[in-house]
Amino acid sequence: MKHYLYCLGILALTATGLAASASQGKVIYTKSCLPCHISAKGMAYSKSAKTWKDLLLFKEGSSNALGQIHLDVNDAQTSWDYFLSDLYKKESKHLKDFLQKYSSDQGKHNSCY
């Protein structure tokens, strides 16, 4: 019985680590996006939840649309390393959750980035 509870506890901890989190997304946005998008504190609210989902959807062997937008703009050169990194792939699920939670069609606005 102890072994079963131990395994269940490990599984629960692992599952929560894999789930997307809007609060983690907020931290990522503040750290990685806000330095360049300082005048766009309402960035999440600028698009619908579906649009954010589509922009942050990864396709096999390529970056997602949000990453590609940044990679196509010379003014965003300081962010290229981030958008090409494994860290971005790992963090994007949290970023997507945050941006969708505060999107224009969700009726929420988080101006306290």
C-alpha positions as CSV (number, residue, x, y, z in Angstrom):
1,M,0.0,0.0,0.0
2,K,2.9,2.4,0.8
3,H,4.5,1.7,-2.5
4,Y,1.2,2.5,-4.3
5,L,0.8,5.8,-2.5
6,Y,4.4,6.7,-3.2
7,C,4.0,6.0,-6.9
8,L,0.7,8.0,-7.0
9,G,2.5,10.9,-5.3
10,I,5.3,10.9,-7.9
11,L,2.8,10.7,-10.7
12,A,0.9,13.7,-9.4
13,L,4.1,15.7,-9.1
14,T,5.1,14.8,-12.6
15,A,1.7,15.6,-14.1
16,T,1.6,19.0,-12.4
17,G,5.0,19.8,-13.8
18,L,3.9,19.0,-17.3
19,A,0.7,21.1,-17.2
20,A,0.7,24.6,-18.6
21,S,0.4,27.4,-16.1
22,A,-0.8,31.0,-16.7
23,S,1.2,32.2,-13.6
24,Q,4.4,30.6,-15.0
25,G,3.5,32.2,-18.4
26,K,3.2,35.6,-16.7
27,V,6.7,35.2,-15.3
28,I,8.0,34.1,-18.7
29,Y,6.3,37.0,-20.5
30,T,7.7,39.5,-17.9
31,K,11.2,38.1,-18.3
32,S,11.3,37.4,-22.0
33,C,8.8,39.6,-23.8
34,L,8.2,42.7,-21.7
35,P,11.7,44.1,-22.3
36,C,10.9,44.6,-26.0
37,H,7.2,45.0,-25.7
38,I,7.2,47.5,-22.8
39,S,4.6,49.7,-24.5
40,A,2.4,46.7,-25.0
41,K,1.4,45.6,-21.5
42,G,-2.0,44.7,-22.9
43,M,-0.4,42.4,-25.5
44,A,-2.5,39.3,-24.4
45,Y,-5.7,41.3,-24.8
46,S,-4.8,42.3,-28.3
47,K,-5.8,38.9,-29.8
48,S,-8.4,36.2,-29.2
49,A,-7.6,32.9,-27.4
50,K,-7.8,31.0,-30.6
51,T,-5.4,33.3,-32.3
52,W,-2.9,32.9,-29.5
53,K,-3.3,29.1,-29.7
54,D,-2.6,29.2,-33.4
55,L,0.4,31.5,-33.0
56,L,1.9,29.2,-30.4
57,L,1.2,25.9,-32.0
58,F,4.4,24.0,-32.9
59,K,4.6,22.1,-36.1
60,E,7.0,19.2,-36.6
61,G,10.5,20.4,-37.3
62,S,9.8,24.1,-37.2
63,S,9.2,27.0,-34.8
64,N,5.7,28.2,-34.2
65,A,4.2,31.3,-35.9
66,L,5.0,33.6,-33.0
67,G,8.6,32.5,-33.1
68,Q,8.7,32.9,-36.9
69,I,7.3,36.4,-36.7
70,H,10.1,37.4,-34.4
71,L,12.7,35.6,-36.6
72,D,11.5,37.4,-39.7
73,V,11.9,40.9,-38.2
74,N,15.4,42.4,-38.0
75,D,14.3,44.7,-35.2
76,A,13.7,41.6,-33.1
77,Q,17.3,40.3,-33.5
78,T,18.0,40.4,-29.8
79,S,15.2,37.8,-29.3
80,W,16.4,35.4,-32.0
81,D,18.5,33.2,-29.7
82,Y,15.5,32.7,-27.4
83,F,13.1,31.8,-30.2
84,L,15.5,29.3,-31.6
85,S,16.2,27.7,-28.2
86,D,14.8,24.6,-26.6
87,L,13.9,26.8,-23.6
88,Y,11.4,28.7,-25.8
89,K,9.8,25.4,-26.9
90,K,9.6,24.3,-23.2
91,E,8.2,27.6,-22.0
92,S,5.8,28.3,-24.8
93,K,3.0,26.1,-23.4
94,H,3.0,28.4,-20.3
95,L,3.2,31.5,-22.4
96,K,0.3,30.3,-24.5
97,D,-1.8,29.6,-21.4
98,F,-1.1,33.1,-20.0
99,L,-1.9,34.8,-23.3
100,Q,-5.1,32.8,-23.9
101,K,-6.3,33.4,-20.3
102,Y,-6.0,37.2,-20.8
103,S,-7.0,37.3,-24.4
104,S,-9.7,39.7,-25.8
105,D,-12.5,37.2,-25.8
106,Q,-11.9,36.0,-22.2
107,G,-13.1,39.2,-20.6
108,K,-10.1,39.4,-18.3
109,H,-7.3,42.0,-18.4
110,N,-4.1,41.7,-16.5
111,S,-2.3,45.0,-16.6
112,C,0.0,44.2,-13.7
113,Y,2.8,42.6,-15.6
